[in-house]
Amino acid sequence: MTLPILADSVRLDDEGVHILDRRVFPFEREWVLCRTSEEVAVAIEDMVTQSSGPYFAALGAMVLAAREASGLPDPRAYLRRAGQRIVATRKTNNHLRKAVAAVLSEVDKATGDLVEAAAAGARAGDELYRSRSRALGEHTAALVPDGATVLTHCWADLYLVDFVLAARRRSKEFSFFCTETRPYLQGARLTAETLTEMGADTRLITDGMGAAVLASGEVGALVTAADRVTMDGHVVNKIGTLGLAVAAEAFGVPFHAMVQAPDQAAPTGADVPIEYRDGDEVLSALGHRVAGERARGHYPAFDVTPPRFVTTVVTDRGAFEPGLLREYYAEGEANQ
């Protein structure tokens, strides 16, 4: 089948980095053109792209930075500074760090043209991410029985797409409940749209309905992505995941968290910086204010689910109990 549009929402060409604006999708399909690495950084900060989108945008930004550095006395130093700027845009998810590292590793080895080296690093980083996502989808699909109803939260991006594709290769079919995911409504606008685009039976619920749906007995599994998983099994993901995980545990529903690899740089949940966004963002939805003028907003963008509420952490190397994640690295190091 044709991949959904969000599976290819960042594109690099001679003009710059084109990013599908997820803030207005699916009502509008607008592409934001970023001509410089700084413009990409601002686009990431402004939520033009989310989930794995910033990873691919960061790859493109580093190629733009290499173009910008041409002719400078110390182009590698310029690239390192550009990479630091990109990584700082969203601090909780470590995809940005991995994208920058993929490009800089090629640049550091290069003896010739740095732009071509950066482009090669970006291509390698793109394929690595996609191949690991495909493996992740296969391992997750193996855990969920055919015909199950799956509850998701927020937008799992390529992980979700590959999960559905892998299930169909196994002759499995799932139906889905999607949370709306305030305040940006990624679950409503991105997840539900993509699942229906792929032909999956999809029902949207408000964020406050999750526990009741889990209590109903209809849900066979809670499946989400994870922005980061620590080595001791804490799952860091979009705010709201913790509440769903606690409810899932209470009602006997397994929680499978998808991440390409546990992060060796984060031994515990306390080692992951949690991004707090401007509280004013929760006071509006789709550009319309939903609270009175005297109300103030509070917006921790992510929460941390303790391992006792996590059934399985699914990686590109297979599924692990949260307490056994060190086994992921038993056969050698991998990109984190």
C-alpha positions in Angstrom: 0.0 0.0 0.0 1.0 3.6 -0.4 2.6 5.0 2.7 0.6 7.7 4.5 1.8 11.3 3.9 3.2 11.7 7.5 5.7 8.9 6.8 7.6 11.3 4.5 7.0 14.7 6.0 10.5 16.2 5.8 12.3 16.7 2.5 15.7 18.1 1.7 16.6 19.6 -1.7 18.7 22.4 -3.1 16.3 25.1 -1.8 16.4 23.9 1.8 14.4 21.7 4.2 10.7 21.4 3.4 8.6 20.4 6.5 5.0 19.5 6.4 3.3 21.8 8.9 1.8 19.4 11.5 0.1 22.3 13.3 -2.5 22.6 10.6 -2.6 19.1 9.3 -4.9 17.4 8.1 -7.1 20.5 7.4 -4.3 22.0 5.4 -1.3 20.5 3.8 1.2 23.3 3.9 5.0 22.8 3.6 7.3 25.2 5.5 10.5 25.9 3.6 13.6 26.4 5.9 16.5 27.8 4.0 19.0 27.8 6.9 19.8 25.6 9.8 18.6 28.3 12.2 15.2 28.3 10.4 14.9 24.6 11.0 15.7 25.0 14.7 13.0 27.6 15.0 10.5 25.4 13.1 11.2 22.5 15.6 10.8 24.9 18.6 7.5 26.2 17.1 6.1 22.7 16.7 5.9 22.8 12.9 7.0 19.1 13.2 6.8 16.7 16.2 7.6 13.1 17.2 10.2 11.7 14.8 9.7 14.7 12.4 12.4 16.7 14.3 14.9 13.8 13.8 14.6 14.0 10.0 14.5 17.8 10.1 17.7 17.8 12.2 19.4 15.6 9.6 18.5 18.2 6.9 19.5 21.1 9.1 23.0 19.7 9.5 23.3 19.5 5.7 22.2 23.1 5.5 24.8 24.0 8.1 27.5 22.3 6.1 26.5 24.4 3.1 26.6 27.5 5.3 30.0 26.6 6.6 31.6 26.3 3.1 34.5 28.8 2.9 34.6 29.5 6.6 38.0 29.2 8.4 36.7 26.4 10.6 33.7 24.8 9.1 33.7 21.8 11.5 33.4 24.2 14.5 30.5 25.9 12.7 28.8 22.5 12.3 29.3 21.6 15.9 27.7 24.9 17.0 24.8 24.3 14.6 24.4 20.8 16.1 24.3 22.2 19.6 21.6 24.6 18.6 19.5 21.9 17.1 19.8 19.6 20.1 18.8 22.4 22.4 15.4 22.9 20.7 13.7 19.9 22.3 15.6 18.5 25.3 13.5 15.5 26.4 13.5 13.4 23.2 17.1 12.3 22.3 16.3 11.8 18.6 17.9 15.2 17.9 21.2 14.2 19.5 21.3 11.0 17.4 20.5 12.9 14.2 23.3 15.4 14.8 25.7 12.6 15.7 24.9 10.7 12.6 26.0 13.7 10.4 29.0 14.8 12.5 30.4 11.2 12.5 30.7 11.4 8.7 32.0 14.9 8.7 34.7 14.1 11.2 35.9 11.2 9.0 35.8 13.3 5.8 38.9 14.3 4.0 37.1 15.9 1.1 33.9 17.9 0.6 32.1 18.4 3.9 28.8 19.1 2.3 28.8 15.7 0.6 30.0 14.1 3.8 27.1 15.7 5.7 24.7 14.6 3.0 26.0 11.0 3.3 25.6 11.1 7.1 22.0 12.4 6.7 21.2 9.6 4.3 22.7 7.0 6.6 20.8 8.4 9.6 17.6 8.4 7.6 17.9 4.7 6.6 19.1 3.6 10.1 16.0 5.2 11.7 13.6 3.7 9.1 15.2 0.2 9.3 15.1 0.2 13.1 11.5 1.4 13.0 10.6 -1.5 10.7 12.1 -3.9 13.2 10.3 -2.2 16.0 7.0 -2.6 14.2 7.6 -6.4 13.7 8.4 -7.0 17.3 5.4 -5.0 18.5 3.0 -6.7 16.1 4.1 -10.1 17.4 3.0 -9.2 21.0 -0.6 -8.1 20.1 -3.2 -10.8 19.2 -5.1 -10.7 16.0 -8.3 -8.7 16.2 -7.3 -6.8 19.3 -8.4 -3.3 20.0 -5.4 -1.1 20.7 -5.4 2.1 22.7 -2.8 4.6 21.6 -1.7 8.0 23.0 -0.3 10.9 21.1 1.4 10.3 17.7 3.8 7.3 17.4 4.8 8.3 13.9 6.7 5.8 11.9 6.5 3.3 14.8 2.8 3.2 14.4 2.9 3.0 10.6 5.3 0.1 10.8 3.3 -1.6 13.6 0.2 -1.6 11.3 2.2 -2.8 8.3 3.9 -5.5 10.2 0.6 -6.8 11.6 -0.8 -7.1 8.1 2.2 -9.0 7.0 1.3 -11.4 9.7 -2.4 -11.5 8.6 -3.4 -9.6 11.7 -5.8 -6.7 11.8 -6.2 -4.3 14.8 -8.8 -1.6 15.6 -7.8 1.5 17.5 -8.8 4.0 20.1 -6.9 7.2 19.8 -6.7 9.9 22.5 -7.0 13.4 21.2 -3.8 14.6 23.0 -4.3 18.2 24.1 -3.1 20.8 23.6 -1.9 20.2 20.0 -4.3 17.4 19.3 -1.7 15.2 17.7 -3.8 12.1 18.4 -6.8 13.5 16.7 -5.1 15.2 13.8 -2.1 13.0 13.2 -2.8 9.5 14.6 -6.4 9.1 13.8 -5.9 10.6 10.3 -3.0 8.3 9.5 -4.8 5.2 10.8 -7.9 5.9 8.8 -5.7 6.7 5.8 -4.3 3.2 6.2 -7.8 1.7 6.4 -7.7 0.8 10.1 -10.9 1.0 12.2 -10.3 4.0 14.3 -12.3 5.7 17.1 -11.3 9.0 18.7 -11.7 9.6 22.5 -11.0 12.7 24.6 -8.1 12.5 26.9 -10.3 12.1 30.0 -11.9 8.9 28.6 -8.8 6.7 28.7 -9.4 5.0 32.1 -13.0 4.3 31.4 -12.2 2.7 28.0 -9.5 0.6 29.7 -12.0 -0.5 32.4 -14.6 -1.5 29.7 -12.7 -4.7 28.8 -12.6 -3.8 25.2 -8.9 -2.8 25.0 -6.4 -5.6 24.4 -3.3 -3.5 24.7 -2.1 0.0 25.4 0.7 0.7 22.8 2.6 4.0 22.7 5.9 5.3 21.5 8.4 6.5 24.0 10.5 9.7 23.6 13.0 8.0 25.8 13.4 4.9 28.0 15.9 4.9 30.8 18.2 1.9 31.6 16.1 1.1 34.7 12.9 1.0 32.6 11.2 4.4 33.1 9.2 5.4 30.0 9.3 9.0 29.1 6.6 10.1 26.7 3.9 12.6 25.9 2.1 13.9 29.0 -0.8 11.7 29.7 1.0 8.4 29.2 1.5 7.9 32.9 -2.2 8.1 33.7 -3.1 5.6 31.0 -0.3 3.2 32.1 -1.6 3.3 35.7 -5.1 2.6 34.6 -4.0 -0.1 32.2 -2.2 -1.9 35.1 -5.3 -1.5 37.3 -7.5 -3.2 34.7 -5.1 -5.9 33.6 -4.3 -4.4 30.1 -0.7 -4.8 29.0 1.3 -1.7 28.2 3.9 -2.0 25.4 6.2 1.0 25.0 8.0 1.3 21.7 11.5 2.8 21.5 14.4 2.0 19.2 16.9 1.5 22.1 17.1 2.3 25.8 19.3 5.3 26.5 22.6 4.5 28.1 23.0 8.2 28.9 19.9 8.1 31.2 20.4 5.5 33.9 17.2 6.5 35.8 14.1 8.6 35.2 15.7 11.5 37.2 18.4 11.7 34.4 15.9 12.8 31.7 15.2 16.6 31.5 11.5 17.2 31.2 10.5 20.0 28.8 8.1 22.6 30.1 6.4 24.6 27.4 4.7 27.9 27.8 1.6 27.4 29.9 -0.4 29.7 27.5 -0.4 26.8 25.0 -2.9 24.8 27.0 -5.3 27.8 27.2 -6.1 27.4 23.5 -7.1 24.6 21.0 -6.7 25.0 17.3 -6.2 28.7 17.7 -9.3 29.3 19.9 -9.0 30.2 23.5 -10.8 27.7 25.8 -10.3 29.3 29.2 -11.2 32.6 30.7 -8.8 35.5 30.7 -7.9 35.1 34.4 -6.9 31.4 34.1 -3.2 30.5 33.9 -1.8 27.5 32.1 0.7 24.8 33.2 2.3 22.6 30.6 4.8 19.8 31.3 5.1 18.4 27.8 6.2 14.9 29.0 5.7 12.5 31.9 7.7 9.6 33.3 6.0 6.2 33.8 7.8 4.0 36.4 8.7 0.5 35.3 6.1 -1.2 37.6 3.4 0.1 35.2 5.2 -1.0 32.0 4.6 -4.6 30.7 7.1 -4.5 27.9 9.7 -2.2 26.3 9.8 -3.1 22.6 13.0 -2.2 20.8 14.5 -2.9 17.4 16.2 -5.9 19.0 13.1 -7.4 20.5 10.9 -7.1 23.5 12.3 -6.7 27.0 10.9 -6.6 30.5 11.6 -3.1 31.9 14.1 -4.6 34.5 16.1 -6.4 31.8 17.0 -3.6 29.4 20.7 -4.0 29.9 20.4 -7.2 27.9 19.7 -4.9 24.8 23.4 -4.1 24.8 24.7 -7.6 25.6 25.7 -8.2 21.9 27.6 -4.9 21.5 26.9 -1.2 21.4 24.3 0.4 19.2 23.3 3.9 18.5 21.3 5.1 21.4 
